[in-house]
Amino acid sequence: MKTEMTPREIVTLALKFETPPRLPRDLWLLPWARENLAGCVAELERRFPSDFGWIDINPVYRPSLRVQGDPYAIGSYVDEWGCRFINLQRGVIGEVKEPLISDWTRIAEVAPPYETLPDDIESAIGLVNQACKASDRFMLTPVFARPWERYQFLRGTENALYDLADIQDGTQELLRAIHAFYLRQFEFWARTDVDALFFMDDWGSQEALLISPTTWRALFKPLYKDYCDLAHAHGKFAFMHSDGNTSAIYEDLIEIGVDAVNSQLFCMDMADLSRRAKGRITFWGEIDRQHVLPSLDPQVGRDAVQKLVRHLYDPKGGLIAQFELSPGSNPDTAIAIFEEWATLTT
């Protein structure tokens, strides 16, 4: 007789607001954390194992001849789109300093990496489904759509912001090319047994959206709706990540069908967010990486958890205990955060 729920079942109940036996857990780890906080990582993974899993993409996708270097090593790295990142710190991701499309005369050079997608679709689906069956965790896609960030990688952040202030034909053309690739990619994953499609774009500054909500709704909301519609049409959940203060678009994310959003809740008015969004979307973390996780006092971490509980916790679901262990994090505070989450039972 089955007595315990699997991690996949616990996450699913939380997303559906059907009263999971405990809060789902998720821990994000950059290579930096495994190298520099190995003891803390080992304890967290032993005591509070994540309920989420990721498919190994290497047997599924074809290698790209454009890729050069290691994205987490100091130096230069070229990704599958041909964007060159410069990294100054081992274990984290660098930045694009010289965009491919410095002016619109070079837009023809954009070549989405269709060559990396599986050539034998049915065989690739079989590999993914086998991995999903072998795990009892809630499985997310190992690749994600990021139309705004990819636009920035190709055009450069300064150019990208100017483009959105004065939209030209090139802007529309580039976004269409990016979005078409991500849709093709998600069409494959939607046919597999993964539990959710995952997309992301960092849209917030510390205080507000990077662009006007009107522009965001005109250009990007329809793209994310396509991802959500595709996920739901195949019985999947739609997960999104976006850093910064994104309060202005939370209700838009709910409207288009985002099931869970990972955002920097401590940048926003949590009481206001609770009034507008609690019970309508799942808050997929997180805990403040700027002030809370670096604190030398573990009680600061416990207090942060209690703040989230006061505003966003519902025994029925809608909340996932999550944070990213990143440079500056204090191991004792990180452990205290999960200990505090563990005091909650439904």
Buried (B, 14 or more C-beta within 10 A) or exposed (E): EEEEBBBBBBBBBBBBBEEBEBBBBBBBBBBBBBEBBEEBBEBBEEEBEBBBBBBEEEEBBBEBEBBEBEBBBBEBBBBBBBBBBEBEEBBBEBEBEEBBBEEBEBBEEBBBBEBBBBEEEEEBBEBBBEBBEEBBBBBBBBBBBBBBBBBBBBBBBEBBEEBBEEEEEBBEBBBEBBBEBBBEBBEBBBBBBBBBBBBBBBBBEEEBBBBEBEBBEEBBBEBBBBBBEBBBEBEBBBBBBBBBBBBBBBEBBBEBBBBBBBBBBBBBEBEEBBEBBBEEBBBBBBBBBEEBBBBEEBEBBBBBBBBBBEBBBBEBBBBBBBBBBBBEBBBBBBBBBBBBBBEBEB
